[in-house]
């Protein structure tokens, strides 16, 4: 049995912006390799400026590649851009909705861009309004919608052509927690229906919730890839102890922790302490045991929290900096 080809395949993919004036050329994407299989949710995780959105634009056939190779749906974006775009759904960071039109009119107008028959658009619009939980808002102007409703409408609109791949660039940025969870539910339902999702995010909880596989990118390069659980198991301890100290005690406490047995290996940790501007992180198999060791050093943090490791900790381990800066 012959295995199915990836829907997206990148090899040494590169995007270079030319030098301007005194500014040297900029490698936004610097030779990355990845594949996306049909039916999976694939994530590009990294801070702002890491090259995520640039990669998405190349996949969407709206920005030419500078080097390497890229195949999308078995086609070359350089030569077959219109054919690729007809089979994609795209959700950009900005909603780009028509504010003066109603919710339903936004769906109908977008459907006409794909030359769909009006009867087909009506049927799909009704189905998508149900999917996005916007039936009661169908006749309202877009400018009256909340941020979460606008994002749901943007996703519904991107599905009007029944795409094989849905590209989502920072889909929940700026939304409150409740709106984010509603949107996650809608995206999970799409995945259950067989839609392939490719999303960028700098929210580690979002990547853990939605992605089957992901790549962690920094400065245009892939620094790690795998499932969220694989990455956490590979690069982080089971638990993390978060400590906060008085400002006048923080530097002394941090120095004491860095030279303690927490780092030299005398306790149940991986010998790693991260000093962040607002807190100190101690990586340990047993966070409570690590906290007992901190107290035994006569250190009294303002707050102490034991939590499980996340993709944020993976990124800190790999790059020495936080995902959200």
C-alpha positions, 0 to 999 in steps of 0.5 A, a space after each residue: 500500500 502506497 502512503 499518501 503524500 503530505 499535503 504540505 512539504 517544505 525542504 530548506 524553505 527560505 524567505 529573504 527580504 533584500 537589503 534596504 539602505 543601511 539595513 542588511 538583508 533579512 532572513 525571515 525564514 532560514 532553511 526549514 524542513 517540515 511536512 503536514 499530513 492530511 487530517 492533522 493539526 499542525 502548529 508553528 509555535 514561536 514569539 512574534 518575529 520568529 517567521 511564522 506568519 511569513 511561512 504561512 504566506 508562502 504556504 498560502 501562495 501569496 508570498 514567493 519563496 526565496 529558496 528551497 522547495 515548497 509543495 502544497 496539495 502536490 503543487 508548486 505555489 510559484 506556478 500554481 498559486 490560483 489553483 492552490 488558493 482555491 483549495 485553501 481557507 485562510 484566517 489572517 490575524 486581522 479579520 478583514 470583514 466588511 463592517 457595513 454588511 451583515 453577518 450573512 452578507 459577509 458569507 455570501 459575498 465571500 462565496 462569490 469570490 469562488 464563483 459558487 452558485 448562489 444556491 450553494 452559497 445559501 446552503 453553506 452559509 446556513 450551515 456555517 452560521 450554525 457551526 459558528 453559533 451566529 444564527 441569531 446574529 445573521 442579520 446584524 451588521 458586523 461592526 456590532 459583533 464582539 471580538 470572539 464573534 468576529 473571529 468565529 465569523 472569519 473562520 466560518 467565512 474561510 470555510 465557504 469554499 470547503 477547503 482541504 487546508 485551513 490556515 490560521 494565523 494567531 487565531 485567538 490573539 486579543 480574545 478573552 479566555 471564554 471566547 478562546 475556549 469557544 473558538 478552540 471547540 469550533 476548531 476541534 470540531 473541524 479537525 474531527 470532520 477531517 479538515 487539515 489545520 495549520 496554525 501559528 500561535 505564541 500561546 503554549 496552551 493553545 498549541 497543547 490544546 489543538 496541535 497533533 504536531 508542531 515545530 518550535 521556531 525562533 529567528 526563522 529556524 526550527 529549534 525542535 519539533 514533535 507532539 506537544 507531549 513529546 517536546 515537554 518530555 524531551 526538554 522539560 522536567 515533569 514539574 516546575 516550581 515558580 517562585 516570586 520574591 520581594 524586589 529587594 530580595 530577588 537578586 540575592 535569592 536568585 544568586 543563592 538558588 543558582 549556586 545551591 544543590 538545586 543546580 549542582 544536583 543534590 536534590 530531585 531536579 534537573 539542575 536548572 534554574 531560570 531567572 526571569 524578570 518577574 519570577 524564578 523557575 526551578 525545574 524538578 521531578 517533584 516540585 514540592 520536594 524542591 520547595 522544601 529545599 528552598 525553605 531549607 535554604 532560609 529563603 521565603 518567597 512571596 508566592 510559590 506555585 508548583 505546576 506541570 511543565 508546558 511548551 513555554 518551558 521547552 522554549 525557555 530551555 531551547 532559546 533562553 527566552 520567553 515565548 511572549 516578550 
